[in-house]
Amino acid sequence: MRKTKIAAAALSAVGLVAFTAGAATADEVSGQAPFPAAGVVTWSGAHDCGFIAPQIIEGEFYNPRRQVLPDGTQVVADVAQFRTSNSACGNSVTATLQTKVCGFWGCSWRDVDGATWTEPSVPANGRVTSSLITGKLRHGTNSYRLALDATTNKPQAESEPGPGLIGVARETETTYSNTVKLTAS
């Protein structure tokens, strides 16, 4: 079973940083906050692989943004961040940076770059922040987003002759960051 939902809000880390000392120009006091450092934080807690408590993997999104590398190359960059609760047991998460491409037959989302985590790197309870996910910025103004596919175990029940637990099924849920338009200069 595959469910899809849209993330309602982006983290405040894409806001403005506006505090400095002295008289500075606007460019020196404003701009986007840096992406968080990559890493895995593990918390203790109950873990039953989805047989009793539900397994939860939730995305925490930063919006894709344009960055210029030291050699002058323009890239689209983002990080994937997600929280887990009662996870693991074969669970996986895939983060994919995507761009919207339109042609004669309509528009579709194409993958630019991505990262995948499987059971050893998905904590039972904790938070994972990816390294920077980047791709070459396309010419002109284009739409970009981050897609997060989380595969977990969900209890499966029977309805006839009476309600009851009959097993655990794999389910993938996809969430998306906000769609942003970036322009290559």
N, C-alpha and C positions, 0 to 999 in steps of 0.2 A: 504494500500500500504506500502511496506517495502523497504527502500533504504539502501544500505550499502556503506560505504566509509572508507578508511584507513587514519588515521592521518599521515600527511607527516613528522612531526618533533616532537620531545619531547622537553619539556621546558629545559632551561639551568640549572635548579636546580639539574640536575643529573650530572653536571660537577664537576670539582675539585675545592677545596678550598685550596689555596696555599700561604696564607699570615700569618705569625706569626713573633713574635719578638724573637731575640736570635738564638742560634744554636740549632736546633731541628732535630730529625730524620725524615725520609720521612713519616713514619706512623703518626707522629704528625701533619704534615702540609698538608696532602692530604686526600682525601676521598670524599664521596658524601655529598652534602649539605643536611640538614634535610628536611623532608617533611614539607609543610606548615601547620599551625595550622588550625583545623577545625573551620568552621563558615560560616555565611551567611552575605553578604554585599548587601544591597538594594540601588538602585539608583532610583531617580524619573524619570518620562518621560511618554510619551504617552502609552496608553493601550487600545486596542480595541478587544482583544481576537481573532485576526487573520482575522477580517472582512475587514479591510482596509490595515493595515501594516502587513507584514509577521511576524509570530512568529519564533524566532530563539533561539535554544539551541545548543551551541557549546562546545565540550569537549576541555579541556586543559590538556594534559596528562603528567604524570610522569611515568617513566618506573618502573615495579615491581622490587624489590630487595630483597636479602637475608638479614635477620636479625636474631640475636641470642638473645633469651630472657634470663633474669637473671638466670633461672633454667637450661640453656644450650639447650633448645629446639630451633631448627632451623625452621623459618617460612619464607614464602614469604609474602611481605607486599607492599601495594600501597595505594594511596589516589585517590579519584575521585574528579575532579574539573571541573566545567562547568560554562559558562556565559549564561545569558538569555537576550533577548530583546523582549518586547511586549508579554511576556509569560503569564502563569497561565491559567485560564478558563478550568480546568480539565486536564492540562498537567501533565506528570509524567516523571521521569528520573530513570533509573535503571542502576547501575554500578555493573559489575560482574567481579571478578578476576577469570581467567580461566587458565587451564593447558592443554597441548596437550598430549593425551594418544593414544598410538598406539597398535594395536593388530592384530589378524589374518585377520580381515576384513578391515584394514586400520587405518587411524588416524582420531581423532575427538577432539574437544575442550570440556572439562568438567568443570563445575562450581566448584570453590573452596569456595568462599564466596562472599557476595555482600551487597548492600544497595539500598534502594528505597526512592525516594522523590515524594510526591504528592502535589496537589495544595497549601495547607497551607504553605508548606516548600519550594516551588519553587517560588522565587520572580518574579514579573512581569519584572523587569529590575534589574540585579545584577549578583553576583557571589556566587557560593556555593562551599565549600571545605568540603569533607567528613572527618570523623574520619578515623583512620587507618583501612584498610580492610586487614585481614590476613588469612592465611591458612597454614597448616603444609607443610613444604617443603618435596617433595618426594625424595626418595633415588636416587642417581646418578645425571646425568645432564638432566634437563627437560626444556621445553619451557613454558613460562608464558606470559600473556597479560591481559590488562584490556579492557573490552567491555562496551560501554556506549550506552544504548538504550534511545532515547528521543522521546516521543510521543507528537505531537503538532497538532493544527488545521491548515489546509491548505485550501485556497479558491478553490472551484471546479467550473469550468465553463462548459457551454454547447457549442458545436461547430455548431450545426444545430438548427434552421435555421440561426442563427447568433451568434456571440460571446456574452456572457453575464454571469454574476455571478448567479449561481443557488443554492449555498449553501457552507457549510464548511464541509470538511471531515477530519477524524483523520488519521494521518500518523506517522509511526515510522521509525526513521532513526538510524542506528547503526554505530558507529565509534569505532576504535580500537587503542590502544596504540601500540608502537613498540613491536614486539615479542622479548623477551630476554631469553637467556639460563642461568639457575641458577644451581649450583652444591651444593649438600649437602655434607658437609665434615665430 
